[in-house]
Amino acid sequence: MTELQVVALSGNIERLYATLSQLRESSIDDETFEAKTVPVLYKAIEDNSLEVVECLLDNQVPMNPWLFMKATENTSYQILQAFLNHGWDINAPIDSNTPPALACSFRDTSLTKWFLDHGADPNQRCDRYKNCTPLSIAFREANFTTIRLLLNHGASLQQGQVLHYAAMRELDDRLEVLRYLLEKGLPVNDIMYQNCGEEYYFHMYSGIGTPLHYAAGRGLLDSVKLLVEGGASPQIRDPMGKTAADWAEMNSQKAVAEFLRPLCTGNHLQLTPQFTDVPRRHFTTIPMKDFIMQSRFRLV
């Protein structure tokens, strides 16, 4: 254990200030300073040691999204406020695949309200190539009260692929949530990201499908039936040429596959427009590297 860690654990704030000052004066570079101090800040957040956290922040110990998320998970209001007081952006994504910390607050409605009252944006994306917002995560795993709270604070159903995330929902109220979105008239047969321009091509190889694909792959037979009743076509193919029934079979969801498979054949067979039939929207006949070269699409 380093001297800095020992001092921080002792809670002696005056000595902690002195130790940090000495560390700065030792002419170490910023990278080394960060490596020595950020773990101490993480531990202070974990222990809910507000004075230690404030001392570290006062001494320019770097903040990062994972530290802010840790404070969120701990429901540490004062530490969250300390981050904001030191310039942290409450809408900073956790990473390129994870929306801002608001999405980590949904187990506690009061905490969610605190975030919204402090400027959290329920429509903030992960990044330009990931149309996933806090509202997306809410439709997958938050209670309906929290979802309505977000909607009342400007959350948009037109962002975040919310029907796709709702189709992944495994909570007992999943049919209520799905029905709510279906009644709003959201497109039920869209491949995820298909109306997001380059974003679709960025994710084409990552296993994307329609809401029905996601429900089927998780074995949510009740959700599958509701989506079909709401107009979802079992004949839509993902970029790999797979239907929702295929997803069910690949994930050993026998009951779902047995329900969907007959809807893709015989009297149920219909001429369904296929977004993925257009060249370069599927990769059944073209390797990923060749697709990128031909399309000149750059992964960034």
DARAZI-V878145 format. One record per backbone hydrogen bond with DSSP energy under -1.0 kcal/mol. CO is the residue of the C=O (numbers start at 1). NH is the residue of the N-H. E is the energy in kcal/mol with one decimal. If there is no record, write none. Layout:
co=CO nh=NH e=E
co=CO nh=NH e=E
This chain:
co=2 nh=6 e=-2.3
co=3 nh=7 e=-2.7
co=4 nh=8 e=-2.4
co=5 nh=9 e=-2.3
co=6 nh=10 e=-1.6
co=11 nh=13 e=-1.3
co=12 nh=16 e=-2.0
co=13 nh=17 e=-2.5
co=14 nh=18 e=-1.8
co=15 nh=19 e=-2.6
co=16 nh=20 e=-2.4
co=17 nh=21 e=-2.2
co=18 nh=22 e=-2.4
co=19 nh=23 e=-2.0
co=20 nh=24 e=-2.2
co=21 nh=25 e=-2.2
co=24 nh=27 e=-1.2
co=29 nh=33 e=-2.4
co=30 nh=34 e=-2.5
co=31 nh=35 e=-2.2
co=32 nh=36 e=-2.0
co=33 nh=37 e=-1.9
co=34 nh=38 e=-2.5
co=37 nh=41 e=-2.1
co=38 nh=42 e=-2.7
co=39 nh=43 e=-2.1
co=40 nh=44 e=-2.1
co=41 nh=45 e=-2.3
co=42 nh=46 e=-2.7
co=43 nh=47 e=-2.2
co=44 nh=49 e=-2.9
co=45 nh=48 e=-1.2
co=48 nh=50 e=-1.3
co=49 nh=53 e=-2.4
co=50 nh=54 e=-2.9
co=51 nh=55 e=-2.2
co=52 nh=56 e=-2.5
co=53 nh=57 e=-2.6
co=54 nh=58 e=-2.6
co=55 nh=59 e=-1.2
co=56 nh=61 e=-2.3
co=57 nh=60 e=-1.8
co=64 nh=68 e=-1.8
co=65 nh=69 e=-2.4
co=66 nh=70 e=-1.9
co=67 nh=71 e=-2.1
co=68 nh=72 e=-1.8
co=69 nh=73 e=-2.8
co=70 nh=74 e=-1.7
co=71 nh=76 e=-2.5
co=72 nh=75 e=-1.5
co=75 nh=77 e=-1.3
co=76 nh=80 e=-2.7
co=77 nh=81 e=-2.5
co=78 nh=82 e=-2.0
co=79 nh=83 e=-2.1
co=80 nh=84 e=-2.0
co=81 nh=85 e=-2.9
co=82 nh=86 e=-1.2
co=83 nh=88 e=-2.5
co=84 nh=87 e=-1.9
co=89 nh=92 e=-2.0
co=95 nh=98 e=-1.0
co=98 nh=94 e=-1.1
co=98 nh=95 e=-1.4
co=100 nh=103 e=-2.2
co=101 nh=104 e=-2.4
co=102 nh=105 e=-1.7
co=105 nh=108 e=-2.0
co=108 nh=112 e=-2.2
co=109 nh=113 e=-2.4
co=110 nh=114 e=-2.0
co=111 nh=115 e=-2.3
co=112 nh=116 e=-2.4
co=113 nh=117 e=-2.8
co=114 nh=118 e=-1.1
co=115 nh=120 e=-2.5
co=116 nh=119 e=-1.5
co=121 nh=124 e=-1.7
co=122 nh=135 e=-1.6
co=127 nh=130 e=-1.7
co=130 nh=126 e=-1.3
co=130 nh=132 e=-2.2
co=133 nh=137 e=-1.7
co=134 nh=138 e=-2.2
co=135 nh=139 e=-2.3
co=137 nh=141 e=-2.3
co=138 nh=142 e=-2.4
co=143 nh=147 e=-2.0
co=144 nh=148 e=-2.6
co=145 nh=149 e=-1.9
co=146 nh=150 e=-2.3
co=147 nh=151 e=-2.3
co=148 nh=152 e=-2.4
co=150 nh=155 e=-2.2
co=151 nh=154 e=-1.4
co=156 nh=159 e=-1.1
co=161 nh=165 e=-1.8
co=162 nh=166 e=-2.6
co=163 nh=167 e=-1.8
co=166 nh=169 e=-1.1
co=171 nh=174 e=-1.8
co=173 nh=177 e=-2.0
co=174 nh=178 e=-2.7
co=175 nh=179 e=-2.8
co=176 nh=180 e=-1.9
co=177 nh=181 e=-1.7
co=178 nh=182 e=-2.6
co=179 nh=183 e=-2.4
co=181 nh=186 e=-1.3
co=182 nh=185 e=-1.4
co=191 nh=194 e=-2.5
co=193 nh=196 e=-2.1
co=196 nh=199 e=-1.7
co=197 nh=200 e=-1.5
co=198 nh=202 e=-2.0
co=199 nh=203 e=-1.6
co=203 nh=206 e=-2.3
co=209 nh=192 e=-2.2
co=210 nh=214 e=-1.7
co=211 nh=215 e=-2.3
co=212 nh=216 e=-2.6
co=213 nh=217 e=-2.6
co=214 nh=218 e=-1.1
co=215 nh=220 e=-2.3
co=216 nh=219 e=-1.4
co=219 nh=221 e=-1.6
co=220 nh=224 e=-2.6
co=221 nh=225 e=-2.6
co=222 nh=226 e=-2.0
co=223 nh=227 e=-2.5
co=224 nh=228 e=-2.3
co=225 nh=229 e=-2.5
co=226 nh=230 e=-1.7
co=227 nh=232 e=-2.9
co=228 nh=231 e=-1.6
co=233 nh=236 e=-1.2
co=238 nh=241 e=-2.6
co=239 nh=283 e=-2.4
co=242 nh=238 e=-2.8
co=243 nh=247 e=-1.9
co=244 nh=248 e=-2.3
co=245 nh=249 e=-2.4
co=246 nh=250 e=-2.8
co=247 nh=251 e=-1.3
co=248 nh=253 e=-3.3
co=249 nh=252 e=-1.6
co=252 nh=254 e=-1.1
co=253 nh=257 e=-2.3
co=254 nh=258 e=-2.6
co=255 nh=259 e=-1.4
co=256 nh=260 e=-2.5
co=257 nh=261 e=-2.8
co=260 nh=263 e=-1.2
co=261 nh=264 e=-1.7
co=262 nh=265 e=-1.2
co=265 nh=268 e=-1.6
co=266 nh=269 e=-1.6
co=270 nh=272 e=-1.3
co=274 nh=277 e=-1.6
co=278 nh=281 e=-2.1
co=287 nh=291 e=-2.4
co=288 nh=292 e=-2.4
co=289 nh=293 e=-1.9
co=290 nh=294 e=-2.7
co=291 nh=295 e=-2.6
co=292 nh=296 e=-1.5
